[in-house]
Amino acid sequence: MARRNMSLMELSERIGITPANLSILKTGKGKAIRFSTLEALCHELHCQPADILEYSEDE
């Protein structure tokens, strides 16, 4: 988002999810993401899923 000079509000409007849900994803507190949301994020941010997702073991 920073590289694209895009606010959380602008991105949420572009991909069609609430700013609160996008904030949850941004802070890493989300437990799941729909493929359609992931696709929309990648489309708007011009990136690949691996650029925004990270796998970590549950503790």
C-alpha atoms as a printed R data frame, in Angstrom:
   type eleno elety resid chain resno       x       y      z
1  ATOM     1    CA   MET     A     1   0.000   0.000  0.000
2  ATOM     2    CA   ALA     A     2   2.805   2.394  0.873
3  ATOM     3    CA   ARG     A     3   4.560   1.844 -2.458
4  ATOM     4    CA   ARG     A     4   1.287   2.635 -4.231
5  ATOM     5    CA   ASN     A     5   0.513   5.655 -2.017
6  ATOM     6    CA   MET     A     6  -2.838   4.058 -1.243
7  ATOM     7    CA   SER     A     7  -4.726   4.432  2.015
8  ATOM     8    CA   LEU     A     8  -6.453   1.584  3.796
9  ATOM     9    CA   MET     A     9  -9.805   3.240  3.048
10 ATOM    10    CA   GLU     A    10  -9.060   3.580 -0.665
11 ATOM    11    CA   LEU     A    11  -7.910  -0.029 -0.963
12 ATOM    12    CA   SER     A    12 -10.923  -1.326  0.945
13 ATOM    13    CA   GLU     A    13 -13.247   0.552 -1.413
14 ATOM    14    CA   ARG     A    14 -11.416  -0.776 -4.479
15 ATOM    15    CA   ILE     A    15 -11.583  -4.423 -3.399
16 ATOM    16    CA   GLY     A    16 -15.010  -4.307 -1.778
17 ATOM    17    CA   ILE     A    17 -14.331  -5.196  1.860
18 ATOM    18    CA   THR     A    18 -14.763  -3.111  4.980
19 ATOM    19    CA   PRO     A    19 -11.836  -1.073  6.312
20 ATOM    20    CA   ALA     A    20 -12.124  -3.034  9.573
21 ATOM    21    CA   ASN     A    21 -11.698  -6.391  7.797
22 ATOM    22    CA   LEU     A    22  -8.808  -5.054  5.735
23 ATOM    23    CA   SER     A    23  -7.174  -3.771  8.915
24 ATOM    24    CA   ILE     A    24  -7.447  -7.244 10.450
25 ATOM    25    CA   LEU     A    25  -5.673  -8.697  7.425
26 ATOM    26    CA   LYS     A    26  -3.052  -5.941  7.440
27 ATOM    27    CA   THR     A    27  -2.163  -6.470 11.095
28 ATOM    28    CA   GLY     A    28  -1.865 -10.237 10.660
29 ATOM    29    CA   LYS     A    29  -4.755 -11.020 12.993
30 ATOM    30    CA   GLY     A    30  -6.905 -12.659 10.334
31 ATOM    31    CA   LYS     A    31  -7.411 -16.414 10.492
32 ATOM    32    CA   ALA     A    32  -8.561 -16.871  6.885
33 ATOM    33    CA   ILE     A    33  -8.894 -15.042  3.587
34 ATOM    34    CA   ARG     A    34 -11.160 -15.751  0.647
35 ATOM    35    CA   PHE     A    35  -9.450 -16.438 -2.644
36 ATOM    36    CA   SER     A    36 -11.571 -13.701 -4.234
37 ATOM    37    CA   THR     A    37 -10.256 -11.199 -1.659
38 ATOM    38    CA   LEU     A    38  -6.685 -12.366 -2.190
39 ATOM    39    CA   GLU     A    39  -7.135 -12.040 -5.951
40 ATOM    40    CA   ALA     A    40  -8.557  -8.523 -5.584
41 ATOM    41    CA   LEU     A    41  -5.689  -7.483 -3.295
42 ATOM    42    CA   CYS     A    42  -3.078  -8.805 -5.712
43 ATOM    43    CA   HIS     A    43  -4.811  -7.123 -8.639
44 ATOM    44    CA   GLU     A    44  -4.978  -3.713 -6.948
45 ATOM    45    CA   LEU     A    45  -1.481  -3.887 -5.452
46 ATOM    46    CA   HIS     A    46   0.104  -5.449 -8.561
47 ATOM    47    CA   CYS     A    47   1.714  -8.236 -6.559
48 ATOM    48    CA   GLN     A    48   1.698 -11.998 -6.051
49 ATOM    49    CA   PRO     A    49   0.137 -13.831 -3.072
50 ATOM    50    CA   ALA     A    50   3.585 -14.628 -1.676
51 ATOM    51    CA   ASP     A    51   4.265 -10.884 -1.476
52 ATOM    52    CA   ILE     A    52   1.524 -10.448  1.125
53 ATOM    53    CA   LEU     A    53   1.183 -13.858  2.805
54 ATOM    54    CA   GLU     A    54   3.548 -15.548  5.213
55 ATOM    55    CA   TYR     A    55   3.298 -19.029  6.696
56 ATOM    56    CA   SER     A    56   4.084 -19.537 10.366
57 ATOM    57    CA   GLU     A    57   3.647 -22.551 12.638
58 ATOM    58    CA   ASP     A    58   0.865 -22.369 15.218
59 ATOM    59    CA   GLU     A    59   2.261 -22.224 18.708
